[in-house]
């Protein structure tokens, strides 16, 4: 099994949306996407990247099939130091449990090193998300602390508690 990452294109929007499930919504997106909105979002991200700002998204591919999403965000500073870069990811249900997320994290960390982006990679995860905690640990990240997010909120408006994991680049 070979996992690869590649920048998203609008042609990936339908497959991306088809891979969303309740766990993706719970831990990452907060809601299901539709193809039209996803295309608009991918175009917006591409424009942001061209200007040198915002998230840099990648599709995660296994056996020639889109199986997930990963991005890095050098501009989000919630709970981290200025030279830290936040990673976010999800894996489609059919590809879970095969080490895809950990491989994608390692590949994005390689991109960060090649592009000289940041000093450390950061994974922020709700402590109850045991699969994502396992990804951080498997990928060599070190648990640092729990903190109340200043940006992520529960439906009632209270801050989400996140665990911070870091990896030196």
N, C-alpha and C positions, 0 to 999 in steps of 0.2 A: 504494500500500500504506500503510495507516494502522495504526500500532501503538498500542494503548491498554493501560492497566493498571487493574485494579479489584480491590478486596478479594476474597479467596477466600470461597466459600461451600461448605457441605458438598455441594451439588449438583455442584460442580466436581471432586469426588474421583475419579470414574471416568475422566474425560478426563485429569486430571493423571497418574494411574497409567498410562494407555494411552500417554502421551508419554514415559515413561521408557525408556531404552535403556542399553546398556553404557557409553556415554560419560557419561551422567547419573550412573550408579552410580559410575563411576571417579572423576569429578571433584567430585561434590557429595554424594550421599546415602550411599554406602557399601553400599547394598543396595536391592533392589526393594521398593516399597511395595505394599500391598493396599488395596482400597477402604475396608474397615472401619477399618484402622489409620490411613489417611489422614484419614478423617472425624474420628476421635478426635484426631489431631494438629491439624487445622484448628480444632476446638473448643477445644483446649488453648491454641493460639496466640491465639484470639479472647479467651479469658478472661484471658490474660496482658496483652494489649493493653488490655483494659478496666481492668486494675489499673495500667496505665502501665509495664509491664515487658516485656522480651523483644522478640523479633522481630516485625516488622510485615510479613506476607506479602501479595503481590499476584499475581493471575493476569495473564499477558501474553496479550493478545488481538490477533489479526490477522484481518481479514475475517470477524468474528463468531465466530471459532473460537479456543478456548484453544490457545495455541502455546508456553506456557512458564510460568516461575515466576521471581519476583524478590522479595527481602525486604531490609529494612534492620534492623540490630541495634545499637541504641545502648548495649547492656549488655555486649557482648563486647569485651574490651580486649586480646586477644591480639595483640601486635606493633604496637599503635597507641597514640596519645596519648588522654587522657581525653575530649576533645571531638570525636574522630573517630568515624564511624559506618560500620560494615562493611556492604557490599552483597554479596549472593550471588544467583546467577541460573543458570538453565538454559533451553535452548530445545529444543522437541521436534524430532526429526530432520527432519520434513517442512518445517520453517520455518527451518532453519539456512542460513547463507550469504546471508541477505537483509537483514542489518542490524537484525534484531529485537532482539538483546541490547543493542546500543548504543543503540537508541531507548528500550528499557525502562530502561536505566541513566539516560539523560537525564531520563526522566519521573519516576523515583524521586528523582533529585536535585532536581527541581522540587518534589516533595512535601516533601523535607527543608527546602528553603528556605521554603516556605509555612508549614510547621509550626514553623519555627525550631528544628530538631533538628540539633545538632552544628555544628561549625565547618568540618569537612572530611569528604568521603565517601572511604571506603577500599575498595579492591578488593585482596584477598589471593588470590594465585593460585600454584599450583605452576608453576615456570618452564617445565616441559615441556608445559603446557596452552597451546599456541600460539594457539588460537582465543580463549581468554579473555584472554590477553595482548593480542591484537589489539583486543578489545573495549575494554579499559582505554585503550589508546593512541588508538583512534578516538573515544572519549568524552572525550578531553582530559585524562585523568589523567596524572600524572607519576610515573615510576618513582623510588622512594626508596631501597630497599635490599632485600636478601634477609635472612631471619631464620629461626631454628628455632622452629617453633610450640610453644607450651606446652600447646595443647589438641588439635591435630590430630596423630594418630599413624599410622604405618604398621602393617600387620598384625603385624610383629614387635615393636611397641611403641616403635620409634625415632621421634623427632619428624620431622614433615614440614617440609621447607624450603619457605618461601613467599616470593614476591616481593610487595612492598608498593607499591601505586600510590595516589596521593592526588589529590583535586581540591578546591580551595577552594570552599566554598559561599557 
